[in-house]
Amino acid sequence: MSSIPSGPRPKYLTVGRIGMYCFILVCALFFLMPLYVMVITSLKDMDEIRAANILNLPKELSFYSWPKAWSQACTGFVCEGLKPGFFNSIKITVPSVIVSVGLSAINGYALAFWRFKGAYFFFGLCMFGAFIPYQVMVYPLLKIEDALGIYSTLPGIILVHTIFGMPILTLIFRNFYVSLPIDLFKAARIDGGNFIKIFLYVIIPMSAPITIVAVILQVTGIWNDFLLGLVFAGRDNQPMTVQLNNIVQVDYGVAEYNVDMSATILTSLVPLFVYFISGRWFVRGIAAGAIKG
Amino acid sequence: MPLFRNIASIIALLPMIIISLTVFVGCIIYSFIYSLTNSKLIPVTNFVGFDQYERLFKQRKWDVAVENIFIYGFVFTIGCLIIGFLLAVLIDQKIRGESLFRTIFLYPYAMSFVVTGLVWKWVLNPTFGLENSMHMWGFSWFELDWLVNRDLAIYAVCIAAVWQGAGFVMVLMLAGLRGIDEDIWKSLSIEGVAKWKSYLFVILPMLRPMVVTAIVLIAAGVVKVYDLILALTSGGPGYATTTPAMYVMENFFSRANLGQAFAASIIMFISVVCILAPWAFYEFYLRNKYAAN
């Protein structure tokens, strides 16, 4: 499955290949266009946006929309920009990722090596949960969290992300652990390792690659979540995506498209950063999540 | 004493078991029970049979929502598959800058639906967006008023969604293409089969598991679509782009009509089951057949 082009390089360009390159370039332009528009719009001032072509480069660079989007743009009566949302998203994402990845790793480990009667029935149920629309579960879940006294709190939203991240993460951890040589586990058993010891000393040290995949999947997934944050995080912990939507969709005042676009870029910086840094790992995450075991 | 031996595993899997039972199964049962009541602002146990469902199917808005989800589901799924497969094939041609192109086609997938919706809302802005650009370039006949056009707004949603999701299909297909045996290509070229014919009639059928996986994952996501439409059109103009998920959320949180929301969410759930059941059966059946051989 190497992605490095192999075989001899074509000696000369045929008409077909030129056509192919043209087509792929057009596709690339289509995919890049929104990003390009986002960036240049954020660097224009409003007069230029009103007067000029959306695709033109800015005549004069104007950076004022960036600090405004970050710390002054208004959502309703509060004008603190995206900054609180950014820190809320971090407060939500970091513990949610740690808890959900940790729990799912243990689940995968137990399912792969310590199967008991009925374990796979519950695993099946859990996987089924990955496909249930959130709308069926939000209200009852809200009632459960209310009864537990954690609705609209940070632990509440962390629990929700853990619940909804669990099926797919458990699946990828299980698949990874199943692919490990079973003899390793048997040897550890003979040496007297128990459930916890084998996990800590044998399995965790081997789990780095799959953990990276799981963390990437969760960081981008949780950062990009909107619906769960909207319902479960509460007013004080609203994630960045919710605040972004509030800033852009205000019903009153003059729309400032440059501020909107700066805010949009700021919100997607974290997942884009993760994407560009992780490269092939991100792709592996997609493949791992998609290929069922 | 197998139960005793695996006690640690059972304890480790308890969170998954509890969550699967209470959240994934419990919430559906809860939603179904309360969909049979006339709950308004708070859930009450005043049972009215299937009245809520009857009322639901009489709502013009629900009809529009269902129609939209079919249009969206069809265009989005087909669009993603065709563009994703095409891009995968192009990238598979040992082109230069392969990883650059792959990065470009996949980056939208790292962005959230809210960001996707807001960017396209700006690009398709009827006053300042692409329509204006084309007019400035002299194409005064060019019309791109989809966002304010009742009949076309849903297709604007489709474009944004395909832009975001096509890279995902591309990754899956590319993984499949890279797994095709080199010998098959050799025999095809010895037979003198045109390349596009080989891809369409030989390779594509071989990628069937990939295609099925992609369709199931995309289709399961289609039913959930919410934040993309909220950001792009807010369900408008009027309620022209509303979807079942939006209908549910509206009745839960802004119209205080819980019974309707529960009934609509149960319909959503049933439709997901209808999508998954044939696939699960097919998988299960096939696997059993292979196991028997």
Boltz contact constraints between the chains, C-beta under 6 A:
constraints:
  - contact:
      token1: [A, 1]
      token2: [B, 178]
      max_distance: 6.0
  - contact:
      token1: [A, 5]
      token2: [B, 94]
      max_distance: 6.0
  - contact:
      token1: [A, 24]
      token2: [B, 90]
      max_distance: 6.0
  - contact:
      token1: [A, 28]
      token2: [B, 104]
      max_distance: 6.0
  - contact:
      token1: [A, 31]
      token2: [B, 104]
      max_distance: 6.0
  - contact:
      token1: [A, 31]
      token2: [B, 105]
      max_distance: 6.0
  - contact:
      token1: [A, 34]
      token2: [B, 119]
      max_distance: 6.0
  - contact:
      token1: [A, 34]
      token2: [B, 123]
      max_distance: 6.0
  - contact:
      token1: [A, 37]
      token2: [B, 123]
      max_distance: 6.0
  - contact:
      token1: [A, 38]
      token2: [B, 119]
      max_distance: 6.0
  - contact:
      token1: [A, 53]
      token2: [B, 133]
      max_distance: 6.0
  - contact:
      token1: [A, 53]
      token2: [B, 136]
      max_distance: 6.0
  - contact:
      token1: [A, 54]
      token2: [B, 128]
      max_distance: 6.0
  - contact:
      token1: [A, 54]
      token2: [B, 129]
      max_distance: 6.0
  - contact:
      token1: [A, 54]
      token2: [B, 133]
      max_distance: 6.0
  - contact:
      token1: [A, 55]
      token2: [B, 133]
      max_distance: 6.0
  - contact:
      token1: [A, 106]
      token2: [B, 12]
      max_distance: 6.0
  - contact:
      token1: [A, 107]
      token2: [B, 16]
      max_distance: 6.0
  - contact:
      token1: [A, 110]
      token2: [B, 9]
      max_distance: 6.0
  - contact:
      token1: [A, 110]
      token2: [B, 12]
      max_distance: 6.0
  - contact:
      token1: [A, 110]
      token2: [B, 13]
      max_distance: 6.0
  - contact:
      token1: [A, 114]
      token2: [B, 6]
      max_distance: 6.0
  - contact:
      token1: [A, 114]
      token2: [B, 9]
      max_distance: 6.0
  - contact:
      token1: [A, 116]
      token2: [B, 6]
      max_distance: 6.0
  - contact:
      token1: [A, 116]
      token2: [B, 9]
      max_distance: 6.0
  - contact:
      token1: [A, 116]
      token2: [B, 10]
      max_distance: 6.0
  - contact:
      token1: [A, 122]
      token2: [B, 17]
      max_distance: 6.0
  - contact:
      token1: [A, 122]
      token2: [B, 20]
      max_distance: 6.0
  - contact:
      token1: [A, 125]
      token2: [B, 20]
      max_distance: 6.0
  - contact:
      token1: [A, 126]
      token2: [B, 16]
      max_distance: 6.0
  - contact:
      token1: [A, 126]
      token2: [B, 20]
      max_distance: 6.0
  - contact:
      token1: [A, 129]
      token2: [B, 24]
      max_distance: 6.0
  - contact:
      token1: [A, 131]
      token2: [B, 220]
      max_distance: 6.0
  - contact:
      token1: [A, 131]
      token2: [B, 272]
      max_distance: 6.0
  - contact:
      token1: [A, 131]
      token2: [B, 276]
      max_distance: 6.0
  - contact:
      token1: [A, 133]
      token2: [B, 223]
      max_distance: 6.0
  - contact:
      token1: [A, 133]
      token2: [B, 224]
      max_distance: 6.0
  - contact:
      token1: [A, 133]
      token2: [B, 268]
      max_distance: 6.0
  - contact:
      token1: [A, 135]
      token2: [B, 245]
      max_distance: 6.0
  - contact:
      token1: [A, 135]
      token2: [B, 248]
      max_distance: 6.0
  - contact:
      token1: [A, 135]
      token2: [B, 265]
      max_distance: 6.0
  - contact:
      token1: [A, 135]
      token2: [B, 268]
      max_distance: 6.0
  - contact:
      token1: [A, 136]
      token2: [B, 31]
      max_distance: 6.0
  - contact:
      token1: [A, 136]
      token2: [B, 265]
      max_distance: 6.0
  - contact:
      token1: [A, 136]
      token2: [B, 269]
      max_distance: 6.0
  - contact:
      token1: [A, 137]
      token2: [B, 27]
      max_distance: 6.0
  - contact:
      token1: [A, 139]
      token2: [B, 252]
      max_distance: 6.0
  - contact:
      token1: [A, 140]
      token2: [B, 27]
      max_distance: 6.0
  - contact:
      token1: [A, 140]
      token2: [B, 30]
      max_distance: 6.0
  - contact:
      token1: [A, 163]
      token2: [B, 19]
      max_distance: 6.0
  - contact:
      token1: [A, 163]
      token2: [B, 23]
      max_distance: 6.0
  - contact:
      token1: [A, 195]
      token2: [B, 8]
      max_distance: 6.0
  - contact:
      token1: [A, 220]
      token2: [B, 110]
      max_distance: 6.0
  - contact:
      token1: [A, 224]
      token2: [B, 112]
      max_distance: 6.0
  - contact:
      token1: [A, 226]
      token2: [B, 114]
      max_distance: 6.0
  - contact:
      token1: [A, 226]
      token2: [B, 227]
      max_distance: 6.0
  - contact:
      token1: [A, 227]
      token2: [B, 226]
      max_distance: 6.0
  - contact:
      token1: [A, 227]
      token2: [B, 227]
      max_distance: 6.0
  - contact:
      token1: [A, 241]
      token2: [B, 112]
      max_distance: 6.0
  - contact:
      token1: [A, 241]
      token2: [B, 114]
      max_distance: 6.0
  - contact:
      token1: [A, 245]
      token2: [B, 114]
      max_distance: 6.0
  - contact:
      token1: [A, 245]
      token2: [B, 231]
      max_distance: 6.0
  - contact:
      token1: [A, 248]
      token2: [B, 118]
      max_distance: 6.0
  - contact:
      token1: [A, 264]
      token2: [B, 115]
      max_distance: 6.0
  - contact:
      token1: [A, 264]
      token2: [B, 118]
      max_distance: 6.0
  - contact:
      token1: [A, 267]
      token2: [B, 115]
      max_distance: 6.0
  - contact:
      token1: [A, 268]
      token2: [B, 111]
      max_distance: 6.0
  - contact:
      token1: [A, 268]
      token2: [B, 115]
      max_distance: 6.0
  - contact:
      token1: [A, 271]
      token2: [B, 110]
      max_distance: 6.0
  - contact:
      token1: [A, 272]
      token2: [B, 110]
      max_distance: 6.0
  - contact:
      token1: [A, 275]
      token2: [B, 110]
      max_distance: 6.0
  - contact:
      token1: [A, 283]
      token2: [B, 171]
      max_distance: 6.0
  - contact:
      token1: [A, 286]
      token2: [B, 171]
      max_distance: 6.0
  - contact:
      token1: [A, 287]
      token2: [B, 175]
      max_distance: 6.0
  - contact:
      token1: [A, 290]
      token2: [B, 172]
      max_distance: 6.0
  - contact:
      token1: [A, 290]
      token2: [B, 213]
      max_distance: 6.0
